[in-house]
Amino acid sequence: MGAISDSIEAALAGVQTRPLPKSAAARMRVVLRAERGSTRAVAARLGISLRTVQRYLAGQIRRPSPRLASVLEREARRSWQPGIRARAIRQAAQAGITVETRARFGFTAAAGSTDDPRLRRITEQLDPADTARLLAAHQAGADEQQLRQILGQGLGHAYFQDRGHRAQGLDVTVTDIDYLDVELS
């Protein structure tokens, strides 16, 4: 995952009311519940064999490999408390999110302007429409480049274009994210 996906996941984890189960078997059951009981879908989602999923569920294997442990934790966290997670996403899409970042921002603008990318520290509230697009793309499994493009458009509109009051036609690109913190409103 990337900086944007990790920040969104951290913000969504902050709204959960119960901690994620610790054992591999319990986490496997969380992912199984999200896949509506299909062990084949769980195996495909985790990148392991069907038999390995069955062994974890039966308690025959208790300690996953480091790779599987990280994938299992990530997927279980994405599937944990789906109702609370969906409600937080709906509320954030209606109110917007606050993004604090230090990244390299570049521009595509009219001739004669300074469009060289440079490092900036920005804290800005994204519009609800941009927030909804970003969260929907994240939920759909968009890669980091697509999320970066959506975030660049949202920050470009909110910060650089002053919500449509100046710099019309400015296209903002985000590269080299030093850090990113997302706060759900």
Backbone as JSON Lines, residues from 0, in Angstrom:
{"i":0,"aa":"M","n":[0.85,-1.17,0.0],"ca":[0.0,0.0,0.0],"c":[0.89,1.24,0.0]}
{"i":1,"aa":"G","n":[0.27,2.37,-0.16],"ca":[1.02,3.6,-0.22],"c":[0.62,4.55,0.89]}
{"i":2,"aa":"A","n":[1.18,5.73,0.84],"ca":[0.97,6.71,1.9],"c":[-0.5,7.13,2.0]}
{"i":3,"aa":"I","n":[-1.15,7.3,0.87],"ca":[-2.55,7.75,0.9],"c":[-3.45,6.64,1.43]}
{"i":4,"aa":"S","n":[-3.3,5.43,0.92],"ca":[-4.1,4.3,1.4],"c":[-3.88,4.04,2.88]}
{"i":5,"aa":"D","n":[-2.61,4.09,3.3],"ca":[-2.3,3.86,4.71],"c":[-2.93,4.92,5.61]}
{"i":6,"aa":"S","n":[-2.91,6.18,5.16],"ca":[-3.5,7.26,5.96],"c":[-5.01,7.12,6.07]}
{"i":7,"aa":"I","n":[-5.64,6.75,4.97],"ca":[-7.09,6.56,5.0],"c":[-7.44,5.39,5.91]}
{"i":8,"aa":"E","n":[-6.69,4.3,5.8],"ca":[-6.94,3.14,6.66],"c":[-6.72,3.47,8.13]}
{"i":9,"aa":"A","n":[-5.7,4.26,8.45],"ca":[-5.45,4.66,9.84],"c":[-6.6,5.51,10.37]}
{"i":10,"aa":"A","n":[-7.12,6.41,9.54],"ca":[-8.25,7.23,9.96],"c":[-9.49,6.38,10.18]}
{"i":11,"aa":"L","n":[-9.72,5.4,9.31],"ca":[-10.88,4.52,9.47],"c":[-10.71,3.6,10.68]}
{"i":12,"aa":"A","n":[-9.49,3.2,10.98],"ca":[-9.26,2.36,12.15],"c":[-9.54,3.14,13.44]}
{"i":13,"aa":"G","n":[-9.39,4.45,13.38],"ca":[-9.65,5.28,14.55],"c":[-11.1,5.36,14.96]}
{"i":14,"aa":"V","n":[-12.02,5.01,14.06],"ca":[-13.44,5.08,14.4],"c":[-13.98,3.75,14.9]}
{"i":15,"aa":"Q","n":[-13.18,2.71,14.85],"ca":[-13.65,1.39,15.28],"c":[-13.85,1.35,16.79]}
{"i":16,"aa":"T","n":[-14.85,0.6,17.21],"ca":[-15.22,0.56,18.62],"c":[-14.6,-0.61,19.37]}
{"i":17,"aa":"R","n":[-14.12,-1.61,18.64],"ca":[-13.48,-2.77,19.27],"c":[-12.16,-3.04,18.58]}
{"i":18,"aa":"P","n":[-11.19,-3.59,19.32],"ca":[-9.91,-3.89,18.68],"c":[-10.02,-5.09,17.74]}
{"i":19,"aa":"L","n":[-9.16,-5.12,16.77],"ca":[-9.08,-6.22,15.81],"c":[-8.62,-7.48,16.54]}
{"i":20,"aa":"P","n":[-9.21,-8.64,16.26],"ca":[-8.76,-9.88,16.9],"c":[-7.27,-10.12,16.65]}
{"i":21,"aa":"K","n":[-6.62,-10.77,17.59],"ca":[-5.17,-10.95,17.51],"c":[-4.75,-12.26,16.84]}
{"i":22,"aa":"S","n":[-5.49,-13.33,17.01],"ca":[-5.06,-14.62,16.48],"c":[-5.29,-14.69,14.98]}
{"i":23,"aa":"A","n":[-4.47,-15.49,14.31],"ca":[-4.58,-15.65,12.86],"c":[-5.91,-16.29,12.48]}
{"i":24,"aa":"A","n":[-6.38,-17.25,13.29],"ca":[-7.65,-17.92,12.99],"c":[-8.82,-16.94,13.09]}
{"i":25,"aa":"A","n":[-8.8,-16.09,14.1],"ca":[-9.88,-15.11,14.27],"c":[-9.86,-14.09,13.13]}
{"i":26,"aa":"R","n":[-8.67,-13.68,12.73],"ca":[-8.57,-12.74,11.6],"c":[-9.03,-13.4,10.31]}
{"i":27,"aa":"M","n":[-8.72,-14.7,10.18],"ca":[-9.16,-15.43,8.99],"c":[-10.69,-15.49,8.95]}
{"i":28,"aa":"R","n":[-11.32,-15.66,10.12],"ca":[-12.79,-15.69,10.18],"c":[-13.39,-14.33,9.83]}
{"i":29,"aa":"V","n":[-12.7,-13.25,10.2],"ca":[-13.18,-11.9,9.84],"c":[-13.19,-11.75,8.33]}
{"i":30,"aa":"V","n":[-12.12,-12.17,7.67],"ca":[-12.04,-12.07,6.21],"c":[-13.05,-13.01,5.57]}
{"i":31,"aa":"L","n":[-13.23,-14.2,6.16],"ca":[-14.21,-15.15,5.65],"c":[-15.63,-14.57,5.71]}
{"i":32,"aa":"R","n":[-15.95,-13.9,6.8],"ca":[-17.26,-13.28,6.94],"c":[-17.45,-12.19,5.87]}
{"i":33,"aa":"A","n":[-16.39,-11.44,5.59],"ca":[-16.48,-10.39,4.57],"c":[-16.67,-10.99,3.17]}
{"i":34,"aa":"E","n":[-16.15,-12.18,2.97],"ca":[-16.28,-12.86,1.67],"c":[-17.51,-13.75,1.62]}
{"i":35,"aa":"R","n":[-18.41,-13.59,2.57],"ca":[-19.68,-14.32,2.65],"c":[-19.5,-15.84,2.69]}
{"i":36,"aa":"G","n":[-18.48,-16.27,3.44],"ca":[-18.29,-17.69,3.66],"c":[-17.55,-18.43,2.57]}
{"i":37,"aa":"S","n":[-17.01,-17.76,1.6],"ca":[-16.31,-18.42,0.5],"c":[-14.82,-18.54,0.81]}
{"i":38,"aa":"T","n":[-14.39,-19.75,1.16],"ca":[-12.97,-19.95,1.45],"c":[-12.13,-19.77,0.19]}
{"i":39,"aa":"R","n":[-12.7,-20.06,-0.96],"ca":[-11.98,-19.86,-2.22],"c":[-11.68,-18.37,-2.44]}
{"i":40,"aa":"A","n":[-12.65,-17.51,-2.13],"ca":[-12.45,-16.06,-2.27],"c":[-11.43,-15.55,-1.26]}
{"i":41,"aa":"V","n":[-11.44,-16.11,-0.04],"ca":[-10.45,-15.73,0.97],"c":[-9.05,-16.11,0.5]}
{"i":42,"aa":"A","n":[-8.92,-17.31,-0.05],"ca":[-7.62,-17.77,-0.55],"c":[-7.11,-16.85,-1.66]}
{"i":43,"aa":"A","n":[-7.99,-16.46,-2.56],"ca":[-7.59,-15.57,-3.65],"c":[-7.23,-14.19,-3.11]}
{"i":44,"aa":"R","n":[-7.98,-13.7,-2.15],"ca":[-7.73,-12.38,-1.57],"c":[-6.41,-12.32,-0.83]}
{"i":45,"aa":"L","n":[-6.05,-13.42,-0.15],"ca":[-4.82,-13.46,0.64],"c":[-3.62,-13.98,-0.15]}
{"i":46,"aa":"G","n":[-3.88,-14.57,-1.31],"ca":[-2.78,-15.1,-2.12],"c":[-2.21,-16.4,-1.56]}
{"i":47,"aa":"I","n":[-3.07,-17.24,-0.98],"ca":[-2.65,-18.54,-0.44],"c":[-3.57,-19.62,-0.99]}
{"i":48,"aa":"S","n":[-3.26,-20.86,-0.67],"ca":[-4.08,-21.96,-1.18],"c":[-5.36,-22.12,-0.36]}
{"i":49,"aa":"L","n":[-6.33,-22.76,-0.97],"ca":[-7.6,-23.03,-0.32],"c":[-7.38,-23.91,0.91]}
{"i":50,"aa":"R","n":[-6.51,-24.87,0.79],"ca":[-6.23,-25.79,1.9],"c":[-5.6,-25.06,3.09]}
{"i":51,"aa":"T","n":[-4.77,-24.08,2.82],"ca":[-4.16,-23.31,3.91],"c":[-5.23,-22.53,4.67]}
{"i":52,"aa":"V","n":[-6.17,-21.96,3.96],"ca":[-7.28,-21.25,4.62],"c":[-8.05,-22.22,5.5]}
{"i":53,"aa":"Q","n":[-8.34,-23.41,4.98],"ca":[-9.08,-24.41,5.76],"c":[-8.31,-24.83,7.0]}
{"i":54,"aa":"R","n":[-7.0,-24.93,6.89],"ca":[-6.18,-25.32,8.06],"c":[-6.19,-24.24,9.14]}
{"i":55,"aa":"Y","n":[-6.14,-22.98,8.73],"ca":[-6.22,-21.89,9.72],"c":[-7.57,-21.9,10.41]}
{"i":56,"aa":"L","n":[-8.63,-22.09,9.66],"ca":[-9.96,-22.08,10.24],"c":[-10.18,-23.27,11.17]}
{"i":57,"aa":"A","n":[-9.53,-24.39,10.89],"ca":[-9.66,-25.58,11.74],"c":[-8.71,-25.54,12.93]}
{"i":58,"aa":"G","n":[-7.82,-24.55,12.96],"ca":[-6.87,-24.43,14.07],"c":[-5.64,-25.31,13.92]}
{"i":59,"aa":"Q","n":[-5.41,-25.88,12.75],"ca":[-4.25,-26.73,12.52],"c":[-2.98,-25.92,12.33]}
{"i":60,"aa":"I","n":[-3.1,-24.71,11.86],"ca":[-1.96,-23.79,11.72],"c":[-2.27,-22.59,12.58]}
{"i":61,"aa":"R","n":[-1.29,-22.15,13.36],"ca":[-1.53,-21.04,14.27],"c":[-0.67,-19.81,13.95]}
{"i":62,"aa":"R","n":[0.52,-20.02,13.39],"ca":[1.42,-18.91,13.14],"c":[1.66,-18.71,11.66]}
{"i":63,"aa":"P","n":[1.2,-17.62,11.12],"ca":[1.41,-17.37,9.7],"c":[2.84,-16.89,9.43]}
{"i":64,"aa":"S","n":[3.25,-17.03,8.18],"ca":[4.55,-16.48,7.78],"c":[4.48,-14.96,7.88]}
{"i":65,"aa":"P","n":[5.61,-14.28,7.94],"ca":[5.57,-12.81,8.04],"c":[4.79,-12.14,6.9]}
{"i":66,"aa":"R","n":[4.93,-12.66,5.68],"ca":[4.2,-12.08,4.55],"c":[2.7,-12.27,4.74]}
{"i":67,"aa":"L","n":[2.29,-13.49,5.08],"ca":[0.88,-13.76,5.27],"c":[0.33,-13.0,6.48]}
{"i":68,"aa":"A","n":[1.13,-12.86,7.52],"ca":[0.67,-12.13,8.7],"c":[0.34,-10.68,8.35]}
{"i":69,"aa":"S","n":[1.19,-10.03,7.55],"ca":[0.93,-8.64,7.19],"c":[-0.28,-8.52,6.26]}
{"i":70,"aa":"V","n":[-0.4,-9.44,5.28],"ca":[-1.55,-9.41,4.37],"c":[-2.83,-9.71,5.13]}
{"i":71,"aa":"L","n":[-2.78,-10.69,6.03],"ca":[-3.96,-11.06,6.81],"c":[-4.39,-9.91,7.71]}
{"i":72,"aa":"E","n":[-3.44,-9.23,8.33],"ca":[-3.8,-8.1,9.19],"c":[-4.43,-6.98,8.36]}
{"i":73,"aa":"R","n":[-3.84,-6.66,7.21],"ca":[-4.37,-5.6,6.36],"c":[-5.79,-5.91,5.88]}
{"i":74,"aa":"E","n":[-6.0,-7.14,5.41],"ca":[-7.32,-7.51,4.9],"c":[-8.35,-7.64,6.01]}
{"i":75,"aa":"A","n":[-7.94,-8.14,7.17],"ca":[-8.87,-8.23,8.3],"c":[-9.25,-6.83,8.78]}
{"i":76,"aa":"R","n":[-8.29,-5.93,8.81],"ca":[-8.57,-4.55,9.23],"c":[-9.55,-3.88,8.26]}
{"i":77,"aa":"R","n":[-9.42,-4.16,6.97],"ca":[-10.34,-3.6,5.97],"c":[-11.74,-4.19,6.09]}
{"i":78,"aa":"S","n":[-11.84,-5.39,6.67],"ca":[-13.13,-6.07,6.79],"c":[-13.74,-5.97,8.18]}
{"i":79,"aa":"W","n":[-13.01,-5.42,9.15],"ca":[-13.45,-5.38,10.53],"c":[-14.5,-4.29,10.72]}
{"i":80,"aa":"Q","n":[-15.59,-4.62,11.37],"ca":[-16.7,-3.73,11.67],"c":[-17.16,-2.96,10.42]}
{"i":81,"aa":"P","n":[-17.69,-3.68,9.44],"ca":[-18.05,-3.04,8.17],"c":[-19.14,-1.97,8.29]}
{"i":82,"aa":"G","n":[-20.06,-2.12,9.22],"ca":[-21.11,-1.13,9.38],"c":[-20.58,0.2,9.9]}
{"i":83,"aa":"I","n":[-19.7,0.12,10.89],"ca":[-19.1,1.34,11.46],"c":[-18.21,2.0,10.42]}
{"i":84,"aa":"R","n":[-17.47,1.18,9.68],"ca":[-16.59,1.7,8.64],"c":[-17.41,2.4,7.54]}
{"i":85,"aa":"A","n":[-18.51,1.78,7.11],"ca":[-19.35,2.37,6.07],"c":[-19.99,3.67,6.54]}
{"i":86,"aa":"R","n":[-20.43,3.7,7.79],"ca":[-21.02,4.93,8.33],"c":[-19.98,6.05,8.39]}
{"i":87,"aa":"A","n":[-18.76,5.74,8.8],"ca":[-17.7,6.76,8.86],"c":[-17.39,7.29,7.46]}
{"i":88,"aa":"I","n":[-17.39,6.42,6.46],"ca":[-17.13,6.85,5.09],"c":[-18.26,7.73,4.59]}
{"i":89,"aa":"R","n":[-19.51,7.36,4.88],"ca":[-20.66,8.18,4.48],"c":[-20.6,9.56,5.11]}
{"i":90,"aa":"Q","n":[-20.31,9.62,6.4],"ca":[-20.26,10.9,7.1],"c":[-19.11,11.76,6.57]}
{"i":91,"aa":"A","n":[-17.96,11.13,6.31],"ca":[-16.82,11.89,5.78],"c":[-17.11,12.4,4.38]}
{"i":92,"aa":"A","n":[-17.83,11.61,3.58],"ca":[-18.17,12.03,2.22],"c":[-19.15,13.2,2.23]}
{"i":93,"aa":"Q","n":[-19.94,13.34,3.29],"ca":[-20.87,14.46,3.39],"c":[-20.21,15.71,3.97]}
{"i":94,"aa":"A","n":[-19.25,15.52,4.87],"ca":[-18.64,16.67,5.56],"c":[-17.27,17.04,5.01]}
{"i":95,"aa":"G","n":[-16.58,16.12,4.36],"ca":[-15.22,16.36,3.9],"c":[-14.22,15.82,4.9]}
{"i":96,"aa":"I","n":[-12.97,15.76,4.5],"ca":[-11.9,15.31,5.38],"c":[-10.82,16.39,5.43]}
{"i":97,"aa":"T","n":[-10.04,16.35,6.5],"ca":[-8.92,17.25,6.63],"c":[-7.66,16.48,6.26]}
{"i":98,"aa":"V","n":[-6.87,17.04,5.36],"ca":[-5.64,16.42,4.91],"c":[-4.48,17.3,5.32]}
{"i":99,"aa":"E","n":[-3.54,16.73,6.04],"ca":[-2.29,17.42,6.37],"c":[-1.18,16.65,5.68]}
{"i":100,"aa":"T","n":[-0.41,17.34,4.87],"ca":[0.62,16.65,4.1],"c":[1.82,17.54,3.87]}
{"i":101,"aa":"R","n":[2.93,16.89,3.66],"ca":[4.11,17.55,3.14],"c":[4.52,16.75,1.94]}
{"i":102,"aa":"A","n":[4.38,17.37,0.77],"ca":[4.62,16.67,-0.47],"c":[5.15,17.65,-1.51]}
{"i":103,"aa":"R","n":[5.58,17.09,-2.61],"ca":[6.05,17.91,-3.73],"c":[4.86,18.13,-4.66]}
{"i":104,"aa":"F","n":[4.53,19.4,-4.87],"ca":[3.41,19.77,-5.72],"c":[3.95,20.43,-6.98]}
{"i":105,"aa":"G","n":[3.47,19.98,-8.13],"ca":[3.82,20.57,-9.41],"c":[2.55,21.05,-10.09]}
{"i":106,"aa":"F","n":[2.69,21.86,-11.12],"ca":[1.54,22.48,-11.76],"c":[1.65,22.4,-13.27]}
{"i":107,"aa":"T","n":[0.51,22.37,-13.9],"ca":[0.42,22.58,-15.34],"c":[-0.45,23.83,-15.47]}
{"i":108,"aa":"A","n":[0.17,24.92,-15.85],"ca":[-0.54,26.19,-15.88],"c":[-0.17,26.95,-17.16]}
{"i":109,"aa":"A","n":[-0.67,28.15,-17.24],"ca":[-0.42,29.0,-18.41],"c":[1.06,29.3,-18.56]}
{"i":110,"aa":"A","n":[1.49,29.6,-19.79],"ca":[2.88,29.91,-20.06],"c":[3.31,31.13,-19.25]}
{"i":111,"aa":"G","n":[4.53,31.1,-18.78],"ca":[5.06,32.21,-18.01],"c":[4.91,32.06,-16.51]}
{"i":112,"aa":"S","n":[4.22,31.05,-16.06],"ca":[4.05,30.85,-14.62],"c":[5.14,29.91,-14.11]}
{"i":113,"aa":"T","n":[5.34,29.92,-12.83],"ca":[6.35,29.05,-12.23],"c":[5.68,27.72,-11.91]}
{"i":114,"aa":"D","n":[5.91,26.74,-12.77],"ca":[5.28,25.44,-12.57],"c":[6.26,24.38,-12.11]}
{"i":115,"aa":"D","n":[7.42,24.79,-11.6],"ca":[8.39,23.83,-11.09],"c":[7.87,23.2,-9.81]}
{"i":116,"aa":"P","n":[7.96,21.88,-9.69],"ca":[7.49,21.24,-8.46],"c":[8.33,21.66,-7.26]}
{"i":117,"aa":"R","n":[7.69,21.85,-6.14],"ca":[8.43,22.16,-4.92],"c":[7.7,21.59,-3.71]}
{"i":118,"aa":"L","n":[8.44,21.39,-2.66],"ca":[7.92,20.78,-1.44],"c":[7.1,21.82,-0.68]}
{"i":119,"aa":"R","n":[5.88,21.42,-0.29],"ca":[5.0,22.31,0.46],"c":[4.36,21.53,1.6]}
{"i":120,"aa":"R","n":[4.09,22.23,2.68],"ca":[3.34,21.65,3.79],"c":[1.96,22.28,3.77]}
{"i":121,"aa":"I","n":[0.93,21.45,3.6],"ca":[-0.43,21.94,3.44],"c":[-1.35,21.2,4.4]}
{"i":122,"aa":"T","n":[-2.2,21.95,5.08],"ca":[-3.3,21.39,5.86],"c":[-4.57,22.03,5.31]}
{"i":123,"aa":"E","n":[-5.43,21.21,4.76],"ca":[-6.61,21.74,4.07],"c":[-7.79,20.8,4.23]}
{"i":124,"aa":"Q","n":[-8.98,21.37,4.3],"ca":[-10.23,20.61,4.33],"c":[-10.66,20.37,2.89]}
{"i":125,"aa":"L","n":[-10.79,19.1,2.48],"ca":[-11.25,18.79,1.13],"c":[-12.76,18.95,1.05]}
{"i":126,"aa":"D","n":[-13.22,19.35,-0.1],"ca":[-14.66,19.46,-0.34],"c":[-15.31,18.08,-0.25]}
{"i":127,"aa":"P","n":[-16.58,18.01,0.11],"ca":[-17.27,16.72,0.18],"c":[-17.23,15.93,-1.13]}
{"i":128,"aa":"A","n":[-17.34,16.6,-2.26],"ca":[-17.32,15.88,-3.55],"c":[-15.95,15.23,-3.78]}
{"i":129,"aa":"D","n":[-14.88,15.96,-3.49],"ca":[-13.54,15.4,-3.65],"c":[-13.28,14.29,-2.64]}
{"i":130,"aa":"T","n":[-13.8,14.48,-1.43],"ca":[-13.66,13.45,-0.4],"c":[-14.39,12.18,-0.82]}
{"i":131,"aa":"A","n":[-15.59,12.34,-1.33],"ca":[-16.37,11.17,-1.76],"c":[-15.65,10.42,-2.87]}
{"i":132,"aa":"R","n":[-15.08,11.14,-3.83],"ca":[-14.33,10.49,-4.92],"c":[-13.1,9.76,-4.4]}
{"i":133,"aa":"L","n":[-12.38,10.39,-3.48],"ca":[-11.17,9.77,-2.92],"c":[-11.5,8.51,-2.14]}
{"i":134,"aa":"L","n":[-12.51,8.58,-1.28],"ca":[-12.88,7.42,-0.47],"c":[-13.49,6.31,-1.32]}
{"i":135,"aa":"A","n":[-14.26,6.67,-2.33],"ca":[-14.84,5.65,-3.22],"c":[-13.74,4.94,-4.01]}
{"i":136,"aa":"A","n":[-12.76,5.69,-4.47],"ca":[-11.65,5.07,-5.2],"c":[-10.84,4.16,-4.28]}
{"i":137,"aa":"H","n":[-10.64,4.61,-3.04],"ca":[-9.91,3.78,-2.08],"c":[-10.67,2.48,-1.79]}
{"i":138,"aa":"Q","n":[-11.97,2.59,-1.59],"ca":[-12.78,1.39,-1.32],"c":[-12.82,0.46,-2.52]}
{"i":139,"aa":"A","n":[-12.73,1.0,-3.72],"ca":[-12.76,0.19,-4.94],"c":[-11.41,-0.45,-5.22]}
{"i":140,"aa":"G","n":[-10.39,-0.1,-4.43],"ca":[-9.07,-0.72,-4.61],"c":[-8.18,0.0,-5.6]}
{"i":141,"aa":"A","n":[-8.37,1.3,-5.76],"ca":[-7.54,2.08,-6.69],"c":[-6.09,2.06,-6.23]}
{"i":142,"aa":"D","n":[-5.19,2.1,-7.2],"ca":[-3.77,2.11,-6.84],"c":[-3.36,3.51,-6.36]}
{"i":143,"aa":"E","n":[-2.15,3.59,-5.86],"ca":[-1.65,4.82,-5.25],"c":[-1.6,5.98,-6.26]}
{"i":144,"aa":"Q","n":[-1.28,5.69,-7.49],"ca":[-1.21,6.75,-8.52],"c":[-2.58,7.38,-8.75]}
{"i":145,"aa":"Q","n":[-3.63,6.57,-8.8],"ca":[-4.98,7.11,-8.99],"c":[-5.41,7.93,-7.77]}
{"i":146,"aa":"L","n":[-5.1,7.44,-6.57],"ca":[-5.43,8.18,-5.36],"c":[-4.66,9.5,-5.31]}
{"i":147,"aa":"R","n":[-3.42,9.47,-5.75],"ca":[-2.59,10.68,-5.78],"c":[-3.18,11.72,-6.74]}
{"i":148,"aa":"Q","n":[-3.7,11.26,-7.86],"ca":[-4.31,12.16,-8.83],"c":[-5.57,12.8,-8.26]}
{"i":149,"aa":"I","n":[-6.41,12.0,-7.62],"ca":[-7.64,12.53,-7.02],"c":[-7.31,13.5,-5.89]}
{"i":150,"aa":"L","n":[-6.32,13.14,-5.06],"ca":[-5.9,14.02,-3.97],"c":[-5.34,15.33,-4.52]}
{"i":151,"aa":"G","n":[-4.55,15.25,-5.59],"ca":[-4.01,16.45,-6.22],"c":[-5.1,17.37,-6.73]}
{"i":152,"aa":"Q","n":[-6.13,16.79,-7.35],"ca":[-7.25,17.6,-7.84],"c":[-7.99,18.25,-6.67]}
{"i":153,"aa":"G","n":[-8.2,17.48,-5.6],"ca":[-8.91,18.02,-4.44],"c":[-8.14,19.12,-3.74]}
{"i":154,"aa":"L","n":[-6.84,18.89,-3.51],"ca":[-6.02,19.92,-2.88],"c":[-5.82,21.12,-3.81]}
{"i":155,"aa":"G","n":[-5.74,20.84,-5.11],"ca":[-5.61,21.93,-6.06],"c":[-6.82,22.85,-6.01]}
{"i":156,"aa":"H","n":[-8.0,22.27,-5.93],"ca":[-9.22,23.07,-5.86],"c":[-9.32,23.8,-4.52]}
{"i":157,"aa":"A","n":[-9.03,23.12,-3.43],"ca":[-9.2,23.71,-2.1],"c":[-8.11,24.73,-1.77]}
{"i":158,"aa":"Y","n":[-6.87,24.42,-2.08],"ca":[-5.77,25.27,-1.63],"c":[-5.29,26.22,-2.72]}
{"i":159,"aa":"F","n":[-4.92,25.69,-3.86],"ca":[-4.29,26.5,-4.89],"c":[-5.3,27.36,-5.66]}
{"i":160,"aa":"Q","n":[-6.5,26.85,-5.88],"ca":[-7.52,27.61,-6.6],"c":[-8.47,28.34,-5.66]}
{"i":161,"aa":"D","n":[-8.25,28.22,-4.37],"ca":[-9.08,28.89,-3.36],"c":[-10.56,28.6,-3.61]}
{"i":162,"aa":"R","n":[-10.85,27.31,-3.8],"ca":[-12.22,26.81,-4.01],"c":[-12.91,27.47,-5.21]}
{"i":163,"aa":"G","n":[-12.12,27.68,-6.28],"ca":[-12.68,28.2,-7.52],"c":[-12.61,29.71,-7.68]}
{"i":164,"aa":"H","n":[-12.0,30.42,-6.75],"ca":[-11.95,31.89,-6.81],"c":[-10.73,32.42,-7.58]}
{"i":165,"aa":"R","n":[-9.75,31.58,-7.84],"ca":[-8.57,32.04,-8.58],"c":[-7.9,30.88,-9.29]}
{"i":166,"aa":"A","n":[-6.94,31.17,-10.12],"ca":[-6.11,30.17,-10.82],"c":[-6.95,29.14,-11.57]}
{"i":167,"aa":"Q","n":[-7.88,29.61,-12.36],"ca":[-8.73,28.69,-13.13],"c":[-7.87,27.91,-14.11]}
{"i":168,"aa":"G","n":[-8.14,26.64,-14.28],"ca":[-7.42,25.79,-15.22],"c":[-6.1,25.26,-14.7]}
{"i":169,"aa":"L","n":[-5.79,25.49,-13.45],"ca":[-4.55,25.0,-12.86],"c":[-4.69,23.51,-12.59]}
{"i":170,"aa":"D","n":[-3.76,22.72,-13.09],"ca":[-3.77,21.28,-12.86],"c":[-2.63,20.95,-11.91]}
{"i":171,"aa":"V","n":[-2.95,20.39,-10.74],"ca":[-1.97,20.13,-9.69],"c":[-1.61,18.65,-9.68]}
{"i":172,"aa":"T","n":[-0.31,18.36,-9.6],"ca":[0.15,16.99,-9.46],"c":[0.88,16.85,-8.13]}
{"i":173,"aa":"V","n":[0.7,15.72,-7.48],"ca":[1.33,15.45,-6.2],"c":[2.34,14.33,-6.39]}
{"i":174,"aa":"T","n":[3.57,14.58,-5.98],"ca":[4.61,13.55,-6.03],"c":[5.4,13.6,-4.72]}
{"i":175,"aa":"D","n":[6.17,12.6,-4.48],"ca":[7.09,12.56,-3.32],"c":[6.4,12.96,-2.02]}
{"i":176,"aa":"I","n":[5.44,12.18,-1.6],"ca":[4.74,12.47,-0.34],"c":[5.66,12.12,0.81]}
{"i":177,"aa":"D","n":[6.02,13.14,1.6],"ca":[6.88,12.95,2.76],"c":[6.07,12.35,3.91]}
{"i":178,"aa":"Y","n":[4.94,12.95,4.21],"ca":[3.99,12.37,5.16],"c":[2.6,12.84,4.78]}
{"i":179,"aa":"L","n":[1.62,12.1,5.24],"ca":[0.23,12.44,4.95],"c":[-0.61,11.97,6.13]}
{"i":180,"aa":"D","n":[-1.45,12.84,6.63],"ca":[-2.34,12.5,7.73],"c":[-3.75,12.88,7.33]}
{"i":181,"aa":"V","n":[-4.68,11.94,7.42],"ca":[-6.07,12.16,7.06],"c":[-6.88,12.12,8.34]}
{"i":182,"aa":"E","n":[-7.74,13.12,8.51],"ca":[-8.63,13.14,9.67],"c":[-10.06,13.21,9.18]}
{"i":183,"aa":"L","n":[-10.87,12.23,9.6],"ca":[-12.27,12.22,9.22],"c":[-13.0,13.29,10.01]}
{"i":184,"aa":"S","n":[-13.89,13.98,9.33],"ca":[-14.63,15.07,9.99],"c":[-15.84,14.55,10.73]}
